[in-house]
Amino acid sequence: MYCGGRTYFAPEHLALVQMWRSMWVELMTAAPMTREQVVTIVELRFPGDSFEQMVRLAQAAARRLQQVLDDAIENGRMVW
């Protein structure tokens, strides 16, 4: 029976999650009533296209991490 596993996160993933959580907490705390209020809070955490940039960085990190794991498996190492 399989009952284990591991989740790998690159620093880029963790930074994105931390920023998203921070924004979410601020949205829940401020309880904005209008779209403009929501946009203001989102823009404070993710100005301009910073969200898209962080997502691209996290995706690139995921590809690099996947390659490391694929290489380890190919060389007979257990990754979980």
ABEGO torsion letter per residue (X at the ends): XBABEBBBBBAAAAAAAAAAAAAAAAAAAAGBABAAAAAAAAAAABBEAAAAAAAAAAAAAAAAAAAAAAAAAAAGBBAX
